[in-house]
């Protein structure tokens, strides 16, 4: 194979660097160097450092030089690397994702995706051509589908500047995180935490973490973190922690993973939807003679479950919870 000219190699290297510089978090030249080596670009670290410095001078790339190694990222409203190669299907998916997420995610996080969303909108721009061709049908599609709320829509709470970025950086790189946190009662506390996961629950974002010196997990609302700074000290991620299991144990519903056999009676009109969307795979429904039905299901006990049950008011009666043994769970 003929050797490519140095100018072409340099151009390809710069394109790869631009593609790999993120928006929502910072990346070091060392991390970029490792990624490029994995992709087959054999360059020394010093070369990568020089190229990134050059790119930061000519593109809207921010350099964080408060500590070494320096971190780089696209600025919030930077256009970034254009993506004209988006297919109509990809553009459609991005436009639907934007519509669904715009009231769920913090504005700063949505802004980091502006370049992609804008490109998708341009690709699916209004057309005056009414021919029934594939492109015209794809442009019409976003007006034919919609995501609707299952409860009263709420706007996302405000997150302090820099908090989401610091949390994302520390979570991605397995680094300790220094936070200033104010709980719902207004009590403030400074702490060093081990970030383990990030979860969205409705319009809120929660950080799952362990406080230094403890081996249990807690969920902290990001909008209650007033300040955050990622440390340069790394930690070894606990092998036993599983974010999916943490969720399945009902921890985001303010539970402790205790499964119970739940039984209750509910009026037919109020509980009809449970026939179509059951509480669990083992749910059983028994019709009663007085216009009520009896529901039995295995669920995780939590405060969220109690709130849900109370929401039925007088249309619910006879609630019972029987804890399951470890063997039964």
N, C-alpha and C positions, 0 to 999 in steps of 0.2 A: 504494500500500500504506500502510495506516495506521501511524503511528509507534508503536512499542511504548513502554509506560510506562517511565520510568527505573528503577523498582524491578525490573521484569521483566528489563531489560537487565543490571542489576547482578547479579541472580540467575543469569542465563545465563552471565555472565562468570565468576562464582565457580565454577559447576559446571565450566566449561571449564578453569579453573585447577586445580581439584582433580583433574580427570582427567589433567592433563598433569604434575603433580608426581610424579616417579618414586620408587621404593623403593630400588633397588640402587645408585643414584648420585645426585649432587646436581645441581640445575639452578639457574641464575641467573635473576633477573627479566628480564635482557636477552634470554636465550634464550626465556623464556616470552613476552615481548613480540613477538619475531619470529614464533614459532609462531602466536600469536593473530592477528597481522596477516595471515599467510598464510591463516588460517581465516575472515577477513573481519571480525574485531573491531578496529575502529579506536579504539584507546585510546593515550594517551601513556604513556611509560615510568613517569612518576611515579604515574599512576593504578594501574598494574599493581603497583608497589612497595607502595602503600598497601593494595591488596586482599590481596596475599600476606601482608603483615604481620598483617592482620586475621585471615586464615585460620589463620595459625600460632598465634594466641592462642586460637582456639576448636577447632582440630583437632589431632590428634597428629602435627604436622608439626615437624620439627627444622630449626633454622636454624644454619648454620655461619658464625659471624661472626669467625672467626680471621683472615680476609683478605677484601678486597673484590675483586670483587663477592661478596656473600653467596650461599651455596648453600642450597637447600631440598630436603628429601626427606621422605617418610613414614618414621616410626620403624619399626624392624624388626617389631614386633608390633602395629602400628597396624591397626585394622580397615579404615581407608581408606574409599573410596567403595564402597558396597555394589553388587553386580551382580545384582539379582534378575532382570534381563532375560536371563540365560543360558538358552539353550534346553537341553532334555534332551540333545541331541547334543553341544553344547558342554560341558555338565557332565560327560558321559561321557568326552570327550577329555581334559579337565583331570584327572579322577580317574585315568585310565590313565597320564597323563603323570606325576602325582605318584608313583604306584606304581613306575614305571620309574626315576624320577630320584632317589628318596629315598636310595638307597645310593650314588649316583654323584656328586651335587653336595654341596658343603659345606653344613653345617646353616644357616649364616647366610644363604646364598643361598636355600635352601628356605624359610626363615622369611619372606623378603621376599614370597613368593607365598602366604603362609598365608591372606590374605583371600579370594583367588580359590579356593583349594582348599577352604576351609571352606564357601564358598557352593555349590561344586559338590557337596560331600557333603550339604549340606542339601537341594539340589534332587533328589538321588538317594537320599534317606533311605529306610531300610527301611520297607516298607509291609506292613500286615497284610491289605491287600485283595488276594486271590488271583485276582481277575478277570484274564482274559487280554487286557488292553487294552494299548495302546502304552506308557503310562507304566509299568505294572508290568513289562513286558518290558525296558524301558530300565533300570529299577532292578536287574533280575536280571543284566544284561549284564556288569558288572564281575566277577561271580563266575564267569563262563564263559570269561574270557580271562586270560592271564598272560604276562608277559615272563620268560623263563628265561635264566640265565647260560650263556655259551659257554665259560667258564673258571672257575677257583676264584674265587668272589665275594670282594672285598676292600672294607673300609670306606674312605671317603675320608680322606686325611691332614688334620690340623688346619691351618687357615690362620689366621695371626695376626690379631687384631682390627684392622679398618680397612684391611687390605691389599687385599682384594677391592674395597672401595668406592673406594679411591684409584686402583687400576689401572683400574677401569671408568670413573671420571671422566676420567682422562687419555686413555684409549683413545677414548672417545666424542668428546671435544672436541679431539683432536689436540694435546695438551699434553705437554710433557716431564715425565718422571716420575723423582723421586729415590728410590732404593731402597737398602736395606741387605740384601745377599744372602749366604747361606751355602750353598756348594755341597755335594755329597754327601761330599766329603772333610773337611768342617768348616771350610774356609777362607772367611773373611768378607771382603766387599768392598763399599764404598759406590760407587755409580755413578749417572750421569744417563743415562737411556735414552729412546729414542723408541718408545713402544708402538705396535705395528702390527696385532696380532691376539691373540685369546684362543681357545684350543682345549681341548676336553675329550678326554682319552685314558683310557678306563676310569674309575677313580675320581679321577684327577688332572686338575688344570687347569694349562695352560701359557701363559705370556705370550711371544709372539713379538715381538722388539724389536731395535733397533740401539743399541749403545753409542755415546755421544757421540764423534765423531771417527772412526767406522768406518762402512763402507758394506755390511757383511754382516749377515745376520740370525742371531739365536740364540734358542733356546727356554729359558725359565727356569721352573722349577716354582714355582707360586705358594706352596706350603707351605714353600719354602725362603727366601722373602722375609720377613725378620723385621720390616721397617718399610718403608712406602711413603708418599710424599706427592706429590700432583699439583702441578706448577708452574703459575704463571700465564702462562708463556711458551708460545706456540703454535709448532708446526712445520708445514711443508708436507709432507703425506704423499707418500712416494716413488711416483711414477706407475708405476714398473716392478714394484713389489711386488704379488704376487697370493697371497693366503692359500691359495686352492685349489691353485694350482700348487706352492706350498711343501709342501703335504700330499702331492700326487701325486708329488713328487720324493723322497718317502720321508724327509723331514727329521724327522718325528716318530718315525720308526723308526730314527733315528740313521744316516741315509744322506746322500749328497751328490747324489742325483739321477741317478747312473750306472745306466743300464739294461743288463741282461745277459740273455743267452740261458741259461736255467737248465735243466739236464737231470739227472735222477736216476732210480734204480730204487727201487721201494717195494713191499712185500708187498701183495697184493690186499686183505686185510682192513684193513690200516692206512691204505691210500690210497683205499678205495672212495669216500669222501666227495668226493674230488677230481673224480670223474666228474660229480657233481651240482653242486658248487660249485667251479668251476675257478679256477686261479690267475690266468688272463688270458684274453682273448678268443681269442688264437691258440694256446691250450693244445692239445697233442696227446697222446693216450694210446695206447700200443702194448702189447698184452698179450704177456707172455713165457710160455714153456712151463713154467717152474718155479714157478708160483704167484706171480709178481711181475709188475709192469707198469712200463713206462718212461714217464716224464712229461717233456714239453718245453714251456716257456712263457717268454715275455718278461716280466721283472719288474724292479722297482727293487732294486738291491743295497743291503742295510742290515744293521745288527746284529740288527734284529728278524727278518729273514729267516733269519739264521744260528741264532737262538734257536729259531725254529719248526722248522727242519730237525733240529737236535740233539734236539728233543723226541721224534722217532720212534725214537731209539736204534738197536738192531740191525735194525729193520725198514726201514732206509734204507741204500742203498749207491750208490757211483759218482756222487757229486755233482760236477757240473762247472758252472762259470760262465764264459761267454764274453762279454767286454765288447762292446757295440755301438758302432759309430762314430757320430759326430754325425749323419751322413746317415741311418744306419739307424734312429736314435731318432726 
